[in-house]
Amino acid sequence: MKKLSELQQDMYRERQLESRIRNLEIRRDKLEEKARDLKFDKEKEQEDVEKLQGRSLANLFYKVTGKKQEMLDKEQLEAYEAAVKYDAAARELEAVRQDLDALRNEKMELRGSEERYKSALAERVEELRRQGGEAGEQMARMEEQKGELRRQEREIGEAESAGKNALSIAESILDSLDSAQSWSTWDLFGGGGLVTDLIKHGHLDDAQDKVENLQIALDRFHTELMDISIPAEIEVRVDGFLKFADFFFDGLFADWMVRDRIKGSQEQVRDAYKSIEKILDRLDSLKREVRAELGRLESRIEETALRQEESSHA
């Protein structure tokens, strides 16, 4: 049979899951709409490419004017950009759906936890009242407070873990962009060529793939932080995480190989990195505050228990 503290944590967890599921359902609905719009854009851009490659008046016009290859390159670039944006949104949506399935399954296992906890708590309070009167009731209240602090400590730890994962991915993206910039600089000073372009492309492709992973990690970090009371200025920064990939990919491909654009991408990732670091610092402070309060409460519980024991022997 579970201890009262375990039943209390089950109750807190079930409540937490209910809140997370509601928020993720809202997020899922928005992502579904976004993915539908991006899929439409992707298909439209691909149609434009196929028109220029097939038998169409546009194809004939640009061929006669000598601008067919220029227009084809432009349309292919736009089709690629649309495809990348759609793929990023589709991956993010799939991650949210998987998280929702996992949370719903966990919630099913905890169903009825509040009723079980309240019943066990009533029995415990009655037992302590018989044993120690007012001191016993005080012990019961302090044990409940202890459970609340344990819950806060756990939620902060979960948020820290999600934040550190996002931080690690952001650092990896910066490594890829730093390498791409180095090869771009080498190219700028005349040391480039086909091999340089291929290496530079490889690093940029790595960064692009990792940005999709970072968006998913930032979504999960945002979800964890919703369980914790944080300052308003941090809340604004956290909300910005949900659209990081949109900002990163917006207009990116038209001048992807330009050195200044790589620098701009680095700045975007560094801003996200710094924001994550600041939030993690705040979480660390909150965790220390909770642990200090928990230590003081445990000392009070111990002192109350000793007085109760002494009075029972008097």
N, C-alpha and C positions, 0 to 999 in steps of 0.2 A: 504493500500500500504506500502511496506517495506521501511525503511529508507535507506539512502545511505550507512551508516555503516553496516547495516544488509546485503545489497546486496554485499558489499565488502567481508564480512565474508563468504557468500555463495560461492563467486568466489574462495576464498582461500581454502575453504573446498573441492570444486569440484576438484581443482588441487591436493590437498592432497590425495583425494580418488583415483584419476587416478594413482598416484605414488604407493600408497599402494596396489592397485589391481595388478599392474604389478609385484611388488615384491612378493606378496603372490602367484601369479600364478607360478612364478619361484620356490618358496618354495613348493607349491603343487606338481609340476611335480617331484621335487627331492624326496619328501616323497612318492609319488606313486611308483617310481622306488625302493626306499628303502623298502617299504612295500612288494612289489612283491618278492624281494630277500629274505626278512626275512620269508615270507610265505613259499617259497620254502625250506628254511633251516628247518623251523618248521616241514613241512610234511616229509622231509627226515629223521630227527631225530626220528620222531614218527614211521616211517617205520622200523628203526633200532631196536626200542624197540619191535615192533610187531614180527620181525624176531626172536628175542631171546625168545619171549613168544610162538611162533608158531612152526610149523614143518619145520625146516631148518637145514642145515649142521652146521651153526654157533651154533645153539641151542644144537645140539648133541655134538659138539666138547667141548663147555664150560661145558656141563653137565658131560661128561666123565672126563674132567680134574679137575672138582670140582670148577670151577671159574664162573659158570653160574650166581650166585647171585651177585658176584662182578661186572661182566660185565653188568648185568641188571641194577644194581644201577647206574652205570656210564652212561649208555645210557638214563635212565629215567631222570637223572640230566641234561644231555645235552638237552633232549627234553623239559624239563621244562624251561631251560634257553632260548632256542629258542622261545618257546611260549610266555614268558614274553617280550622278545625283540620285537616280532611281535605285541603283544597287545599294547605295548607302542607306537610303530610307527603308528599303526592303529588309536589309539585315537588321536594322534597328527595330523594325516592327516584329520580326521573327524572335528577336531576343526578348522583347516585352511579352510576347505571347508565351514563350517558354517560362519566363518568370511568373506570369499569371497562373499557369498550370501548376507550377511547383508550390506557390502560395496557397492555391485552392486545395491542393491535396493535403498540405500541412494543416490548414484550417479544419478540414474534415476530421483529422485525427484528434484535434483539440476541442471538438464540438461539445458544449455543455460544461466547459471548464469553470465558468463563473459560478454556476450553481454548485458544483462540487466544492469549490473553494469556500463559498459563503457557508455551506453546511458544515464543513470541517472547522471553519473559523468560529462559528457559533459554539460548537462543541468545545473547542480549545478555550474560548473566553469563559465559558461556564466552569470548565475544569479549574482554570486559574483563579476564578472568583471564589470557588470553594476552598482552594488551597491558601490563597493569600489576600482575599478581599480586594481593597483598592490597589495594593501593590501588584496583585495579579492582573488586574485590568490594565494597569500601566504597562506591565510587561507585554501584554497582548498588543497594545497600541504601538509600542516601540518595535516589536517584531514586524508589524505591518509596515512601519516606516522603513525598516531595514530592507524589506522586500522591494519597496519602491525605489530605494537607492540602488539596490542590486540591478533592478531593471534599467535604470538610467545608465549605470556603468556598462551593462551589456550592450545597450543601444549605441552608446558612444564608441565602444570597441568595434561594433559592426560598421559604423560610419568610417572610423579610422581605417579599417581594413579596405573598404571600398575606395577611399580616397588615396591610399597608398598604391593601390592597383592602377588607378587613373594616372597618378603621378609617374609611375614607372613607364606607362605607355607613352605619356607626353615626353618623357626624357628620351625614349627610344626614337620618337619622331624627330626630335631635335638633332639626334645623332645622324639620322638619315639626311635631314636638310642641311646640316653642317657639311656633310660629305659632298652633297650635291653642289653646295656653294663653292667648296674648294675646287671641284672639277670645273665649275663654271668660270672661276677666276683663272684657272690654268688655260682654259679655252680663250678667255679674253686677252691674255698676253701672248697668244699665238702658239700655244703648245697643244692645241686641240686637234681634233680630227674625228674620224668615225669611231675609234675606240673610246675617246673621251666622251663623245655623245652617248654611246651605249652605256658606259659606266654611270654617267650623270642620270640618264633615263632610269637606270636600275634603282638608284637611290631615291629618285622622286617617286617611282612606282611603289617602293617600300613605304615611303611616307604616306602616300595616298591610301594604301591598304590599312596602315596603322591608324589613320584618322578615323576610319569606320569603327575600328576597335575602341578607340578613345571615346567616340560618341556613345557607344554602348556602356562603357565604363562610367562615363559622366552621368548617364541616365540613372545607373544603379547607385551612384554616389548621391545624386539628388534625392532618390527615393529613401535612402538611409537617413539623410539629413532632415527629412520631413518629420521624423519622430523626435527630433531634438529642438529645444528652444535656442535659437541663435539670433544674434543682433540683426537689425533690419538691413544694414549695409551689406552684410554677408548674404542675406536672403536674395538681394538684388543680384549679387555676383553668382550665386548658385543658379538662379533662374536662367541666366545667360548660358549656362552649360548645355541646356536642352537644345540650343540652336548652333552649337559650335561648328558642326559639320557644314551647315548651311553657309555660315560666314566664311569658312575656310575654302569651300569649293566655289563660292560665288565669283564668277569672272576669272577663275583661276587659269583656265586652259588656254585662253586667248594669248597669253604671254607667259606660259608656264616655264619656258626655258630662259626667260629673261632673268638676269641676275638680281635685279631689283625686286622682282616678284618673289623670288626665293627668299630674299631678305624679309619681305612683308609677311610671308608665311611663317618664318621663324618668329617674328614678333607676335603673331597671333598665338602661336603655341606657347611662347614664353609667358604671355599674359595669362593664359589658362593655367600654366604651371605655377605661376606666382599666386594666383587665386586659390588653387588647391592647397598650396603650402600655407597660406594665411588661415584657411579654414582648418587645416590639420593642427596648426598651432593653437587655434581657439579651442578645438576639441580636446587637445592635450591639457589645456588649462581647466576646462570643464571637468575632465576626468579626475584631475588632481583635487579639484574642489569636492567632487562627489566622494572620492575615496577618503578625504579628510573628514567629511561629515559622517561617513560610514564608520570610520574609526572612533569618532567621538560617541556615536550612538551605541556602538558595541561596548564601549567602556561603561556607558550608563546602564546598559542591559546587564553587564556583569556585576556592577555595583548593586543594582536592584535585586539581582538574584542572590547575592551574598547576604544582603540585609534580610531578605525574605527567609533565607536559610537560618540565619542567626535568631530571628524572631521565633521561628518554629521550634528551636532548641531551648529557648528561654523558658 
